[in-house]
Amino acid sequence: MNIRKCTVGFAGAAGLILSAPVLAHDAGAIARGKTVFELRCAPCHGAETVARGRALPGTDALRIKYQGKLPALIEHRSDLTEPVLKTYLRRGSWSMPPFRKSELSDRDITDIAEYLEESSRKEATK
Ligand code: HEC
């Protein structure tokens, strides 16, 4: 399992170098990323607690996986750069199914990455 995660991390790092120059941040992309996240990711990766009676497979799985070493909430993670995110989303990750381009475009992933960068920065400076 660790080897698999290392491979994902390495692929992410390599992708980061290859994808330079990185697009400038723009408010439109962040807003669009937030909308896509809320529609496509939040049903599993949202912030609502179990106390409200909703199961959140993503948030709950990541809470168990990282045991507090990384935030359970995707929106609080600063390590999910676009190439890392793309690797997870196109390949899937254990119980998360992969997303095809017809379901989630490359542009959607770029915009989600922009949104996550913004949301994690806000969380860090709270
Ligand atoms: C059907 C529920 C579901 C949906 C929808 C979903 N995910 Fe997931 N996601 C999961 C689960 C469950 C995991 C944990 C898999 C595991 O056990 O490693 C996960 C894992 C991840 C991971 C890996 C994090 C890590 O450190 O292992 C990322 C990144 C991620 N999701 C991002 C997203 C994004 C972005 C979206 C929206 C485009 C999304 N997910 C939509 C259920 C979902």
Residues whose N, C-alpha, C, O or C-beta is under 5 A from the ligand:
A	BS01	HEC	R40 C41 C44 P57 G58 A61 Y88 S93 W94 S95 M96
